């Protein structure tokens, strides 16, 4: 699985092998606890939010809501993009 992180992170692209289908929440938990990716740790701890608003998630070209990460199952050939909240006016 390929995970693209927002600009400003030490790693912008992370590739992990997950084998069988697992939930997207399990992927976030792994990145947060095992690989210690700070931005993902913040996302998990704050249920997909930060002070500026909600993070945006695109899985294989479709937008998803953080509230659904327990019910979305992913596999090795999936690709996730994480975007910081869009602010401005």
PLY file of the C-alpha trace (Angstrom):
ply
format ascii 1.0
element vertex 89
property float x
property float y
property float z
element edge 88
property int vertex1
property int vertex2
end_header
0.00 0.00 0.00
1.21 3.49 -0.79
0.39 6.38 1.56
1.09 9.96 0.44
1.46 12.41 3.34
0.83 16.18 3.28
3.68 18.62 2.55
5.85 19.48 5.53
6.35 15.90 6.66
9.75 14.27 6.80
8.49 11.38 4.70
6.07 12.31 1.92
5.49 8.77 0.68
5.33 5.57 2.70
5.07 2.11 1.19
3.93 -0.73 3.42
3.12 -4.37 2.75
-0.13 -5.40 4.40
-0.85 -8.75 2.76
-4.47 -9.69 3.41
-7.17 -7.07 3.63
-7.05 -5.02 6.82
-9.03 -1.99 7.91
-7.76 1.47 7.14
-7.87 2.14 10.88
-5.36 -0.68 11.37
-3.10 0.96 8.79
-3.35 4.31 10.60
-2.65 2.61 13.94
0.39 0.83 12.50
1.79 4.05 11.02
1.12 5.90 14.28
2.45 3.34 16.77
5.01 1.23 14.91
6.46 3.63 12.35
5.83 6.63 14.62
4.62 8.93 11.84
3.70 12.07 13.78
1.09 13.42 11.37
-0.76 10.10 11.41
-0.55 9.97 15.20
-2.19 13.42 15.31
-4.88 12.32 12.85
-5.74 9.21 14.90
-5.71 11.02 18.25
-7.99 13.79 16.92
-10.33 11.64 14.81
-9.19 13.14 11.52
-9.30 16.77 12.64
-6.85 19.51 13.55
-7.30 23.12 14.62
-7.63 24.25 10.98
-10.37 21.71 10.17
-10.68 18.17 8.80
-7.96 16.30 6.98
-8.96 15.07 3.52
-8.46 11.46 2.47
-8.51 10.09 -1.08
-8.39 6.30 -1.44
-7.91 5.02 -4.98
-9.38 8.23 -6.39
-12.42 8.44 -4.09
-12.88 10.78 -1.14
-13.47 9.07 2.20
-14.42 10.34 5.65
-12.25 9.49 8.65
-15.40 8.26 10.43
-15.45 5.27 8.04
-11.85 4.02 8.49
-13.02 1.09 10.64
-15.20 -0.23 7.82
-12.91 0.38 4.85
-10.61 -2.52 4.06
-7.43 -2.06 2.04
-4.83 -4.24 0.38
-1.31 -3.91 -1.00
-2.24 -2.30 -4.33
-4.31 0.52 -2.76
-3.15 4.13 -2.70
-4.12 6.71 -0.07
-3.54 10.45 -0.23
-3.80 12.54 2.95
-4.27 16.27 2.55
-4.11 18.95 5.22
-7.25 21.04 5.70
-7.78 23.72 3.06
-8.05 27.14 4.65
-8.39 30.63 3.31
-11.03 32.66 1.69
0 1
1 2
2 3
3 4
4 5
5 6
6 7
7 8
8 9
9 10
10 11
11 12
12 13
13 14
14 15
15 16
16 17
17 18
18 19
19 20
20 21
21 22
22 23
23 24
24 25
25 26
26 27
27 28
28 29
29 30
30 31
31 32
32 33
33 34
34 35
35 36
36 37
37 38
38 39
39 40
40 41
41 42
42 43
43 44
44 45
45 46
46 47
47 48
48 49
49 50
50 51
51 52
52 53
53 54
54 55
55 56
56 57
57 58
58 59
59 60
60 61
61 62
62 63
63 64
64 65
65 66
66 67
67 68
68 69
69 70
70 71
71 72
72 73
73 74
74 75
75 76
76 77
77 78
78 79
79 80
80 81
81 82
82 83
83 84
84 85
85 86
86 87
87 88
